[in-house]
Amino acid sequence: MTTMTRFLRTEQTMAFPHGRLIGSRDGVNYVLAPDGWDHLAGPRPRHATPVSREDAEDWCEREGWDLNLLDEVPVTTA
C-alpha cells in the first residue's frame, strides 16, 4: 500500500522568506533541508499551512530545489 505525502509550508521568517517546506507521511513530519529530508521532532509547526503538490513544486522551483525531492519524503517503517 502506498501512502500519500501531504505538503505544508511554514511561516515566512527573515532566514526563510518563503517559509520552509514540510512533507508529512503517515503522521510523521520532515522538513526539506540542504541534505534532504530531516525528521521534525515533536508536533508540526503551529502555523504551517497545507499546500498542494503543485504549490510544493512551485516552492521548489522558486527556491532552486530539485522537484524529484518531493517524491523522496521518507516512508515510515514499522
C-alpha positions in Angstrom: 0.0 0.0 0.0 1.4 3.4 -0.9 1.0 6.3 1.4 0.3 9.8 0.3 2.5 12.6 1.2 1.0 15.9 2.3 2.9 19.1 2.0 2.9 22.1 4.2 4.7 25.4 4.2 5.9 27.2 7.4 5.5 30.9 8.0 8.0 33.3 6.4 11.0 34.3 8.5 14.0 36.5 7.9 16.1 33.4 7.3 13.4 31.7 5.1 11.5 34.5 3.3 9.3 31.9 1.5 8.9 29.6 4.6 10.2 26.0 4.7 8.6 23.0 3.0 7.4 20.2 5.2 6.5 16.7 3.9 4.1 14.7 6.1 3.7 10.9 5.6 1.9 8.6 8.0 1.7 11.4 10.5 5.5 11.8 10.6 6.8 15.3 9.5 10.0 16.0 7.7 11.5 19.4 6.7 13.3 19.8 3.4 17.0 20.7 4.2 20.1 21.0 2.1 21.0 17.3 2.7 17.5 16.0 2.0 14.5 15.4 4.3 15.2 15.8 8.1 12.8 14.4 10.6 10.9 17.0 12.6 10.8 16.0 16.3 7.6 16.9 18.1 4.4 18.3 16.5 4.3 20.2 13.3 4.9 23.9 13.5 1.7 25.6 14.6 1.4 28.0 11.7 2.3 25.6 8.9 -0.3 25.7 6.2 -1.2 22.9 3.9 -0.2 23.3 0.2 -1.0 21.3 -2.9 1.6 19.3 -4.7 1.6 21.9 -7.4 2.3 24.6 -4.8 5.1 22.5 -3.4 6.6 22.2 -6.9 6.4 26.0 -7.3 8.1 26.4 -4.0 10.9 24.1 -5.1 11.4 25.9 -8.4 11.4 29.3 -6.7 14.0 28.1 -4.1 16.1 26.2 -6.6 15.4 22.7 -5.3 15.2 19.5 -7.4 11.5 18.6 -7.9 12.3 14.9 -7.5 12.8 15.6 -3.8 9.1 15.8 -3.4 8.9 12.0 -4.2 11.6 11.2 -1.7 9.9 12.0 1.6 10.9 9.1 3.8 8.4 6.2 4.4 7.9 5.2 8.0 8.5 1.5 8.6 7.0 -0.5 11.3 
